Amino acid sequence: MKEPTPEAVRIPDKKYFRIGEVSSLVGVDPHVLRYWETEFKIIRPRRARSNQRLYRRRDVENLLRIRALLHDEGYTISGARRLLSGRDVRQRPGPGEDNRAATPAGRLALIRRELESILRQLRGGRTP
């Protein structure tokens, strides 16, 4: 299933969404949504009389954020859970800042650039 970017998703103006609608909006299969409900306490859909899941707008927004963390930024489920619960000690980049540090390869590249900068300073601004 093609994954929409969170910024590109326009959530319809309604109170409740069924699992099929949410699946289309978030870009994952319904079984993934059901699994994420077990892993993330912030996702708690209500149940209709027919026992169908009814997601609120806040649930859809949180699911879009979860998908972005897991699929786009490379977080593990436990890492995303910590981040969403506010227990993540790492600082996340703000708007306009370098977001590549969210992935292991991005963190390594950032560390390398910082080390090269320190080396240049130690050499008095000369490059090797």
N, C-alpha and C positions, 0 to 999 in steps of 0.2 A: 504494500500500500504506500502511495506517495505521501511523504511527510510535509505538511505545510509549515511555513515559518510562523512563529507565534505572532509576529507583527502583521502578517498577511491574513490572519484568521479574523474574520468578522463574525462575532457571536451574535446570533439573532436576539432581538429584544423580546424575550419571553421568560417566564418564571421557571419552568421545568423542561428538561430535555431527556428523551429516552436514550437508551444505550446505543442504538444504531446511529442516532444523530450525533452523539458525542464521539463515537468512533470515527465518523466522517470528519468532524471538526478537528479532532486531535491528530488524526492520521495513523491510528493504530487499530488493530482488530479488537472486537469486544472482549475476547478472552484476556487480552493484555490489560484492559481497563479493570476487569474483575480481579486480576492478580494485583494490580497496583492498589486496589482498595484494601487488600490484605497487608500490604507493605507500608502504606502511608495513611496515618490516622486522620490527616486533614481531608481525605476523600471519604465522605459518608453519604452516599445517595439515600434518599428516602425511598419508601416502597409504596407503590400504588395498591389499590385494593386487589388488583390482579397480580400482585407480587412483582410487577416490573420495577426495575430501578428507575428512579427519577432524579436526575442530577440537577443541581442548582447552577446558576451562572458562576458562582464562586468555585464550585467543583470543577467546572469546565476550565476556568482560568488556571486553577491549580494543576489540573491535568496537562494543560499546555506547557506550564512551567516545568513540570516533572519530565515531560517528553523532551523538552529542550535540554534539561540538565543531563538526562540519560543518553539521548541520541546525538545531540549537537555538541555538548560540552564534555562528554566523556566521563561523567560521574558514574560511580557504582550506585546501586540501590541504597546501600548503607550510607554512602557519602551524600547522596541527594537527601536522604532522610535526615541526616545530621544538619545539613544546610537549611532545610525547610523548617526544622524545629528550632533553629537559632543556636545550635550547639557547635557549629563549625567554627573553629578558631582561625582559619585562614581568612584573609581579607579578599573579598571578591572585587574585581575592577569595577569602577563606576562607569557611567556613560562617557564615551570618548576615550577611555583608557584602554590599554592593551588587554584584550580578552584571550589571547593565545595562551596565557599562563594557566588556563583552566584544564588543559590537557597535559599529559606527561611530556610529550615532545615539545610543547610550547613552554613548559616550565624549564626544560633543559636548555632550550634556545635562549630564554631569558637569563638564566644563570650564566651561560656562556658569554652573552653580551656584557653582563655586569662584570665578569672576571676579566674580559678583554679591556674594558674601560679602566679597571683598577690597574691592570698591567701597564696600560698607556700612561696613567698618572704616575706610576712608579718609575717609568723610564723618562719622565720629564716631558711627556707629550709626543715623544718620538714613536713612530710605528716601526715594527721589525723589518 
